[in-house]
Amino acid sequence: MSKTTVLRRGLGKATLVLGAGVLATAGFATPAGAAATSVSDTGGGCAAGSEQNGFRYDVCVSTGSGRVYSDTYLKSTGWQGSDCNVRITLTSNNGDVVSNNGTCSNTHLINLSAAKQSGRWYQSFIVVTVNGSVVNYSYSPVQYT
């Protein structure tokens, strides 16, 4: 089992544990100033991920109809090896996590959502693995509710 720690812009760190096709996340910290954020929605939107090993994804988070939504757009694809997978995860500062898997050929990964709770922040991120090795990770801006 291998373990990779990914530093995330001002939000602490995510520890990715890879083994037997399982990805686990932990170690999320509440962003500075989150408690002072108004109850109305702020932030969110899409972030253009950096190209890593030929892969580039735009990762998005938004709210509507009492839910928080996550989706991802494939912009470029690198070498896919014999086993290429994308895992998209929607997380919040209360530890709730919703995940879904896709293949590296999916151009638009959608259908992740969670009930929106006031006073929380949400963020979406993806991890791309080729033959069991992480080759790309990207994340959305933070959505405050």
TIRO-2110 file (N, C-alpha, C; in Angstrom, 1 decimal):
// TIRO-2110
0.8, -1.2, 0.0, N, 1, A
0.0, 0.0, 0.0, CA, 1, A
0.9, 1.2, 0.0, C, 1, A
0.7, 2.2, -0.9, N, 2, A
1.4, 3.4, -0.9, CA, 2, A
0.6, 4.5, -0.4, C, 2, A
1.3, 5.6, 0.1, N, 3, A
0.6, 6.7, 0.7, CA, 3, A
1.2, 8.0, 0.2, C, 3, A
0.4, 8.9, -0.3, N, 4, A
0.8, 10.2, -0.8, CA, 4, A
0.1, 11.3, -0.1, C, 4, A
0.8, 12.3, 0.3, N, 5, A
0.2, 13.5, 1.0, CA, 5, A
0.2, 14.6, 0.0, C, 5, A
-1.0, 15.2, -0.2, N, 6, A
-1.1, 16.2, -1.2, CA, 6, A
-1.5, 17.5, -0.4, C, 6, A
-0.6, 18.5, -0.6, N, 7, A
-0.9, 19.8, 0.1, CA, 7, A
-1.9, 20.6, -0.8, C, 7, A
-3.0, 21.1, -0.1, N, 8, A
-4.0, 21.8, -0.8, CA, 8, A
-4.1, 23.2, -0.4, C, 8, A
-4.1, 24.1, -1.3, N, 9, A
-4.1, 25.6, -1.1, CA, 9, A
-4.8, 26.0, 0.1, C, 9, A
-4.1, 26.2, 1.2, N, 10, A
-4.6, 26.8, 2.4, CA, 10, A
-5.7, 26.0, 3.2, C, 10, A
-5.9, 24.7, 2.8, N, 11, A
-6.9, 23.9, 3.4, CA, 11, A
-6.4, 22.7, 4.1, C, 11, A
-5.1, 22.8, 4.4, N, 12, A
-4.6, 21.6, 5.1, CA, 12, A
-4.0, 20.6, 4.1, C, 12, A
-4.2, 19.3, 4.4, N, 13, A
-3.7, 18.3, 3.5, CA, 13, A
-4.6, 17.2, 3.4, C, 13, A
-4.5, 16.5, 2.3, N, 14, A
-5.3, 15.2, 2.1, CA, 14, A
-4.3, 14.1, 1.9, C, 14, A
-4.5, 13.1, 2.7, N, 15, A
-3.6, 11.9, 2.6, CA, 15, A
-4.3, 10.9, 1.7, C, 15, A
-3.7, 10.5, 0.6, N, 16, A
-4.3, 9.5, -0.3, CA, 16, A
-3.6, 8.2, 0.0, C, 16, A
-4.4, 7.2, 0.3, N, 17, A
-3.9, 5.9, 0.6, CA, 17, A
-4.3, 5.0, -0.6, C, 17, A
-3.4, 4.5, -1.3, N, 18, A
-3.7, 3.6, -2.5, CA, 18, A
-3.3, 2.2, -2.2, C, 18, A
-4.3, 1.3, -2.5, N, 19, A
-4.0, -0.1, -2.3, CA, 19, A
-5.3, -0.8, -2.6, C, 19, A
-5.2, -1.9, -3.4, N, 20, A
-6.3, -2.7, -3.8, CA, 20, A
-7.4, -1.8, -4.4, C, 20, A
-7.0, -0.7, -5.1, N, 21, A
-8.0, 0.1, -5.8, CA, 21, A
-8.8, 1.0, -4.9, C, 21, A
-8.4, 1.2, -3.7, N, 22, A
-9.1, 2.0, -2.7, CA, 22, A
-8.4, 3.3, -2.5, C, 22, A
-9.1, 4.4, -2.5, N, 23, A
-8.6, 5.7, -2.2, CA, 23, A
-9.3, 6.3, -1.0, C, 23, A
-8.5, 6.7, 0.0, N, 24, A
-9.1, 7.2, 1.2, CA, 24, A
-8.5, 8.6, 1.4, C, 24, A
-9.3, 9.5, 2.0, N, 25, A
-8.9, 10.9, 2.3, CA, 25, A
-9.1, 11.2, 3.7, C, 25, A
-8.2, 12.0, 4.2, N, 26, A
-8.2, 12.4, 5.6, CA, 26, A
-7.4, 13.7, 5.8, C, 26, A
-7.6, 14.3, 7.0, N, 27, A
-6.7, 15.4, 7.3, CA, 27, A
-7.2, 16.8, 6.8, C, 27, A
-8.5, 17.0, 6.6, N, 28, A
-8.9, 18.3, 6.1, CA, 28, A
-9.1, 19.2, 7.3, C, 28, A
-8.6, 20.4, 7.0, N, 29, A
-8.7, 21.5, 8.1, CA, 29, A
-9.7, 22.6, 7.6, C, 29, A
-10.4, 23.2, 8.5, N, 30, A
-11.3, 24.3, 8.2, CA, 30, A
-10.5, 25.5, 7.7, C, 30, A
-10.8, 26.1, 6.6, N, 31, A
-10.1, 27.2, 6.1, CA, 31, A
-10.2, 28.4, 7.1, C, 31, A
-9.1, 29.2, 7.1, N, 32, A
-9.1, 30.4, 7.9, CA, 32, A
-10.3, 31.3, 7.5, C, 32, A
-11.0, 31.8, 8.5, N, 33, A
-12.1, 32.8, 8.2, CA, 33, A
-13.4, 32.1, 7.9, C, 33, A
-13.5, 30.8, 7.9, N, 34, A
-14.7, 30.1, 7.5, CA, 34, A
-15.8, 30.4, 8.5, C, 34, A
-15.5, 30.5, 9.8, N, 35, A
-16.6, 30.7, 10.8, CA, 35, A
-17.2, 32.1, 10.6, C, 35, A
-16.5, 33.0, 10.1, N, 36, A
-17.0, 34.4, 9.9, CA, 36, A
-17.7, 34.6, 8.6, C, 36, A
-17.8, 33.5, 7.8, N, 37, A
-18.5, 33.6, 6.5, CA, 37, A
-20.0, 33.7, 6.7, C, 37, A
-20.6, 34.6, 5.9, N, 38, A
-22.0, 34.7, 6.0, CA, 38, A
-22.8, 33.4, 5.6, C, 38, A
-24.0, 33.3, 6.0, N, 39, A
-24.8, 32.1, 5.7, CA, 39, A
-25.1, 32.0, 4.2, C, 39, A
-25.1, 33.1, 3.5, N, 40, A
-25.3, 33.0, 2.1, CA, 40, A
-24.1, 32.4, 1.4, C, 40, A
-24.4, 31.8, 0.2, N, 41, A
-23.4, 31.0, -0.5, CA, 41, A
-22.3, 32.0, -1.1, C, 41, A
-21.1, 31.6, -0.9, N, 42, A
-20.0, 32.4, -1.5, CA, 42, A
-19.0, 31.4, -2.1, C, 42, A
-18.2, 31.9, -3.0, N, 43, A
-17.1, 31.0, -3.6, CA, 43, A
-17.7, 30.1, -4.6, C, 43, A
-17.0, 29.0, -4.7, N, 44, A
-17.4, 28.0, -5.7, CA, 44, A
-16.9, 28.3, -7.1, C, 44, A
-17.5, 27.6, -8.1, N, 45, A
-17.1, 27.8, -9.5, CA, 45, A
-16.1, 26.7, -9.9, C, 45, A
-15.3, 27.0, -10.9, N, 46, A
-14.4, 26.0, -11.5, CA, 46, A
-13.0, 26.5, -11.4, C, 46, A
-12.1, 25.6, -11.3, N, 47, A
-10.6, 25.8, -11.3, CA, 47, A
-10.0, 25.0, -12.4, C, 47, A
-9.2, 25.7, -13.2, N, 48, A
-8.5, 25.0, -14.3, CA, 48, A
-7.3, 24.3, -13.6, C, 48, A
-7.3, 23.0, -13.6, N, 49, A
-6.2, 22.2, -13.0, CA, 49, A
-4.9, 22.3, -13.9, C, 49, A
-3.8, 22.2, -13.2, N, 50, A
-2.5, 22.3, -14.0, CA, 50, A
-2.4, 20.9, -14.7, C, 50, A
-1.6, 21.0, -15.8, N, 51, A
-1.4, 19.8, -16.6, CA, 51, A
-0.3, 19.0, -15.9, C, 51, A
-0.6, 17.7, -15.6, N, 52, A
0.4, 16.8, -15.0, CA, 52, A
0.4, 15.5, -15.8, C, 52, A
1.5, 15.2, -16.3, N, 53, A
1.7, 13.9, -17.0, CA, 53, A
0.7, 13.8, -18.2, C, 53, A
0.4, 15.0, -18.8, N, 54, A
-0.5, 15.0, -20.0, CA, 54, A
-1.9, 15.2, -19.7, C, 54, A
-2.3, 15.0, -18.4, N, 55, A
-3.7, 15.1, -18.0, CA, 55, A
-4.0, 16.5, -17.5, C, 55, A
-5.2, 17.0, -17.9, N, 56, A
-5.6, 18.3, -17.3, CA, 56, A
-7.2, 18.3, -17.2, C, 56, A
-7.6, 18.6, -16.0, N, 57, A
-9.1, 18.6, -15.7, CA, 57, A
-9.4, 20.0, -15.1, C, 57, A
-10.6, 20.4, -15.4, N, 58, A
-11.3, 21.6, -14.7, CA, 58, A
-12.2, 20.9, -13.7, C, 58, A
-12.1, 21.4, -12.4, N, 59, A
-12.9, 20.8, -11.4, CA, 59, A
-13.8, 21.9, -10.8, C, 59, A
-15.1, 21.6, -10.6, N, 60, A
-16.1, 22.6, -10.3, CA, 60, A
-16.9, 22.1, -9.0, C, 60, A
-17.4, 23.1, -8.3, N, 61, A
-18.3, 22.9, -7.2, CA, 61, A
-19.4, 24.0, -7.3, C, 61, A
-20.6, 23.7, -7.0, N, 62, A
-21.7, 24.8, -7.0, CA, 62, A
-22.8, 24.3, -6.1, C, 62, A
-23.8, 25.2, -5.9, N, 63, A
-24.9, 24.9, -5.1, CA, 63, A
-26.2, 25.3, -5.8, C, 63, A
-27.3, 24.6, -5.5, N, 64, A
-28.6, 24.9, -6.1, CA, 64, A
-29.6, 23.9, -5.5, C, 64, A
-30.8, 24.4, -5.3, N, 65, A
-31.9, 23.5, -4.9, CA, 65, A
-31.6, 22.8, -3.6, C, 65, A
-30.9, 23.4, -2.7, N, 66, A
-30.6, 22.8, -1.4, CA, 66, A
-29.5, 21.7, -1.4, C, 66, A
-28.8, 21.7, -2.5, N, 67, A
-27.7, 20.7, -2.7, CA, 67, A
-26.4, 21.3, -3.1, C, 67, A
-25.3, 20.6, -2.9, N, 68, A
-24.0, 21.0, -3.4, CA, 68, A
-23.6, 20.0, -4.5, C, 68, A
-23.1, 20.5, -5.6, N, 69, A
-22.8, 19.7, -6.8, CA, 69, A
-21.3, 19.7, -7.1, C, 69, A
-20.8, 18.6, -7.7, N, 70, A
-19.5, 18.6, -8.1, CA, 70, A
-19.4, 18.0, -9.5, C, 70, A
-18.6, 18.6, -10.4, N, 71, A
-18.4, 18.0, -11.7, CA, 71, A
-17.0, 18.4, -12.2, C, 71, A
-16.6, 17.6, -13.2, N, 72, A
-15.2, 17.7, -13.7, CA, 72, A
-15.2, 17.6, -15.2, C, 72, A
-14.4, 18.4, -15.9, N, 73, A
-14.2, 18.4, -17.3, CA, 73, A
-12.8, 18.0, -17.7, C, 73, A
-12.7, 17.0, -18.6, N, 74, A
-11.4, 16.5, -19.1, CA, 74, A
-11.0, 17.5, -20.2, C, 74, A
-9.8, 18.1, -20.1, N, 75, A
-9.2, 19.0, -21.1, CA, 75, A
-8.1, 18.4, -21.9, C, 75, A
-7.3, 17.5, -21.3, N, 76, A
-6.3, 16.7, -22.1, CA, 76, A
-6.0, 15.4, -21.4, C, 76, A
-5.6, 14.4, -22.2, N, 77, A
-5.3, 13.1, -21.6, CA, 77, A
-3.9, 12.7, -22.0, C, 77, A
-3.2, 12.2, -21.0, N, 78, A
-1.9, 11.6, -21.2, CA, 78, A
-1.9, 10.1, -21.4, C, 78, A
-0.8, 9.5, -21.3, N, 79, A
-0.7, 8.1, -21.4, CA, 79, A
-1.6, 7.3, -20.4, C, 79, A
-2.4, 6.4, -20.9, N, 80, A
-3.4, 5.8, -20.1, CA, 80, A
-3.0, 4.4, -19.6, C, 80, A
-1.9, 3.8, -20.1, N, 81, A
-1.5, 2.5, -19.6, CA, 81, A
-2.5, 1.5, -19.8, C, 81, A
-2.5, 0.4, -19.0, N, 82, A
-3.5, -0.6, -19.2, CA, 82, A
-4.7, -0.5, -18.2, C, 82, A
-4.5, 0.5, -17.2, N, 83, A
-5.6, 0.7, -16.3, CA, 83, A
-5.5, 2.2, -15.8, C, 83, A
-6.5, 3.0, -16.4, N, 84, A
-6.5, 4.4, -16.1, CA, 84, A
-7.9, 4.8, -15.5, C, 84, A
-7.8, 5.3, -14.3, N, 85, A
-9.1, 5.7, -13.6, CA, 85, A
-9.0, 7.1, -13.0, C, 85, A
-10.2, 7.6, -12.9, N, 86, A
-10.4, 9.0, -12.3, CA, 86, A
-11.4, 8.8, -11.1, C, 86, A
-11.0, 9.3, -10.0, N, 87, A
-11.9, 9.3, -8.8, CA, 87, A
-12.2, 10.8, -8.5, C, 87, A
-13.5, 11.1, -8.5, N, 88, A
-13.9, 12.5, -8.1, CA, 88, A
-14.6, 12.4, -6.7, C, 88, A
-14.2, 13.4, -5.9, N, 89, A
-14.7, 13.4, -4.5, CA, 89, A
-15.3, 14.7, -4.2, C, 89, A
-16.4, 14.8, -3.5, N, 90, A
-17.0, 16.0, -2.9, CA, 90, A
-16.8, 15.9, -1.4, C, 90, A
-16.2, 16.8, -0.8, N, 91, A
-15.9, 16.8, 0.6, CA, 91, A
-16.3, 18.1, 1.3, C, 91, A
-16.5, 18.0, 2.6, N, 92, A
-16.8, 19.2, 3.4, CA, 92, A
-16.0, 19.2, 4.7, C, 92, A
-16.1, 20.3, 5.4, N, 93, A
-15.3, 20.4, 6.6, CA, 93, A
-15.9, 19.6, 7.8, C, 93, A
-17.1, 19.0, 7.6, N, 94, A
-17.7, 18.1, 8.6, CA, 94, A
-17.3, 16.6, 8.4, C, 94, A
-16.5, 16.4, 7.3, N, 95, A
-16.0, 15.0, 7.1, CA, 95, A
-16.9, 14.2, 6.1, C, 95, A
-18.0, 14.7, 5.7, N, 96, A
-18.8, 14.0, 4.8, CA, 96, A
-18.1, 13.9, 3.4, C, 96, A
-18.1, 12.7, 2.8, N, 97, A
-17.4, 12.5, 1.6, CA, 97, A
-18.3, 11.7, 0.7, C, 97, A
-18.5, 12.2, -0.6, N, 98, A
-19.2, 11.4, -1.6, CA, 98, A
-18.2, 11.2, -2.7, C, 98, A
-18.0, 10.0, -3.2, N, 99, A
-17.1, 9.8, -4.3, CA, 99, A
-17.7, 9.0, -5.4, C, 99, A
-17.1, 9.1, -6.6, N, 100, A
-17.5, 8.3, -7.7, CA, 100, A
-16.3, 8.0, -8.6, C, 100, A
-16.3, 6.9, -9.3, N, 101, A
-15.1, 6.6, -10.2, CA, 101, A
-15.6, 6.7, -11.6, C, 101, A
-14.6, 7.0, -12.5, N, 102, A
-14.8, 7.1, -13.9, CA, 102, A
-13.6, 6.6, -14.6, C, 102, A
-13.6, 6.5, -15.9, N, 103, A
-12.5, 6.1, -16.7, CA, 103, A
-11.8, 7.4, -17.2, C, 103, A
-10.6, 7.3, -17.7, N, 104, A
-9.8, 8.4, -18.2, CA, 104, A
-10.4, 9.0, -19.5, C, 104, A
-11.3, 8.2, -20.1, N, 105, A
-11.9, 8.7, -21.3, CA, 105, A
-13.2, 9.5, -21.1, C, 105, A
-13.7, 9.5, -19.9, N, 106, A
-14.9, 10.3, -19.6, CA, 106, A
-14.5, 11.8, -19.8, C, 106, A
-15.3, 12.5, -20.6, N, 107, A
-15.0, 13.9, -20.8, CA, 107, A
-15.7, 14.8, -19.8, C, 107, A
-16.8, 14.3, -19.2, N, 108, A
-17.5, 15.1, -18.2, CA, 108, A
-18.0, 14.2, -17.1, C, 108, A
-17.4, 14.3, -15.9, N, 109, A
-17.8, 13.5, -14.8, CA, 109, A
-18.7, 14.3, -13.9, C, 109, A
-19.9, 13.7, -13.7, N, 110, A
-21.0, 14.5, -13.0, CA, 110, A
-21.7, 13.6, -12.0, C, 110, A
-22.8, 14.0, -11.5, N, 111, A
-23.7, 13.3, -10.6, CA, 111, A
-23.2, 13.1, -9.2, C, 111, A
-22.3, 13.9, -8.7, N, 112, A
-22.0, 13.9, -7.3, CA, 112, A
-22.7, 15.1, -6.7, C, 112, A
-23.5, 14.8, -5.6, N, 113, A
-24.1, 15.9, -4.9, CA, 113, A
-24.3, 15.4, -3.4, C, 113, A
-24.5, 16.4, -2.6, N, 114, A
-24.8, 16.2, -1.2, CA, 114, A
-25.7, 17.3, -0.7, C, 114, A
-26.5, 17.0, 0.4, N, 115, A
-27.4, 18.0, 0.9, CA, 115, A
-26.5, 19.1, 1.5, C, 115, A
-26.9, 20.3, 1.1, N, 116, A
-26.2, 21.5, 1.6, CA, 116, A
-26.5, 21.8, 3.0, C, 116, A
-25.5, 22.1, 3.8, N, 117, A
-25.7, 22.5, 5.2, CA, 117, A
-25.1, 23.9, 5.4, C, 117, A
-25.9, 24.7, 6.1, N, 118, A
-25.4, 26.1, 6.4, CA, 118, A
-24.1, 26.0, 7.3, C, 118, A
-23.2, 27.0, 7.0, N, 119, A
-22.0, 27.1, 7.8, CA, 119, A
-20.9, 26.1, 7.4, C, 119, A
-21.1, 25.4, 6.4, N, 120, A
-20.1, 24.4, 5.9, CA, 120, A
-19.3, 25.0, 4.7, C, 120, A
-18.2, 24.4, 4.4, N, 121, A
-17.5, 24.6, 3.2, CA, 121, A
-17.4, 23.3, 2.4, C, 121, A
-17.4, 23.3, 1.1, N, 122, A
-17.4, 22.2, 0.3, CA, 122, A
-16.3, 22.3, -0.8, C, 122, A
-15.7, 21.2, -1.2, N, 123, A
-14.7, 21.3, -2.2, CA, 123, A
-14.7, 20.0, -3.0, C, 123, A
-14.5, 20.0, -4.2, N, 124, A
-14.4, 18.9, -5.1, CA, 124, A
-13.0, 18.6, -5.5, C, 124, A
-12.6, 17.4, -5.6, N, 125, A
-11.2, 17.1, -6.2, CA, 125, A
-11.2, 15.8, -6.9, C, 125, A
-10.2, 15.7, -7.8, N, 126, A
-10.1, 14.4, -8.5, CA, 126, A
-8.6, 13.9, -8.4, C, 126, A
-8.5, 12.6, -8.5, N, 127, A
-7.2, 11.9, -8.5, CA, 127, A
-7.2, 11.0, -9.7, C, 127, A
-6.2, 11.1, -10.6, N, 128, A
-6.1, 10.2, -11.7, CA, 128, A
-5.0, 9.2, -11.4, C, 128, A
-5.3, 7.9, -11.6, N, 129, A
-4.3, 6.9, -11.5, CA, 129, A
-4.1, 6.1, -12.8, C, 129, A
-2.8, 5.8, -13.1, N, 130, A
-2.5, 5.0, -14.3, CA, 130, A
-1.7, 3.8, -13.7, C, 130, A
-2.2, 2.6, -14.0, N, 131, A
-1.5, 1.4, -13.5, CA, 131, A
-1.2, 1.5, -12.0, C, 131, A
-2.1, 2.1, -11.2, N, 132, A
-2.0, 2.1, -9.8, CA, 132, A
-1.2, 3.3, -9.2, C, 132, A
-0.6, 4.2, -10.1, N, 133, A
0.2, 5.3, -9.6, CA, 133, A
-0.6, 6.6, -9.9, C, 133, A
-0.5, 7.5, -8.9, N, 134, A
-1.2, 8.8, -9.1, CA, 134, A
-0.4, 9.6, -10.1, C, 134, A
-1.1, 10.1, -11.1, N, 135, A
-0.4, 10.9, -12.2, CA, 135, A
-1.0, 12.3, -12.2, C, 135, A
-2.1, 12.6, -11.6, N, 136, A
-2.7, 13.9, -11.6, CA, 136, A
-3.7, 14.1, -10.5, C, 136, A
-3.7, 15.2, -9.9, N, 137, A
-4.8, 15.6, -8.9, CA, 137, A
-5.1, 17.1, -9.1, C, 137, A
-6.4, 17.4, -9.0, N, 138, A
-6.8, 18.8, -9.2, CA, 138, A
-8.0, 19.0, -8.3, C, 138, A
-8.3, 20.2, -7.9, N, 139, A
-9.4, 20.5, -7.0, CA, 139, A
-10.0, 21.9, -7.4, C, 139, A
-11.3, 22.0, -6.9, N, 140, A
-12.1, 23.1, -7.2, CA, 140, A
-11.8, 24.2, -6.2, C, 140, A
-12.4, 25.4, -6.5, N, 141, A
-12.4, 26.5, -5.4, CA, 141, A
-13.3, 26.0, -4.3, C, 141, A
-13.2, 26.6, -3.2, N, 142, A
-14.1, 26.3, -2.0, CA, 142, A
-15.4, 27.0, -2.1, C, 142, A
-16.5, 26.2, -1.8, N, 143, A
-17.8, 26.8, -1.8, CA, 143, A
-18.3, 26.9, -0.3, C, 143, A
-18.5, 28.1, 0.1, N, 144, A
-19.0, 28.3, 1.5, CA, 144, A
-20.5, 28.4, 1.5, C, 144, A
-21.2, 27.9, 2.5, N, 145, A
-22.6, 28.0, 2.6, CA, 145, A
-23.0, 28.6, 3.9, C, 145, A
END
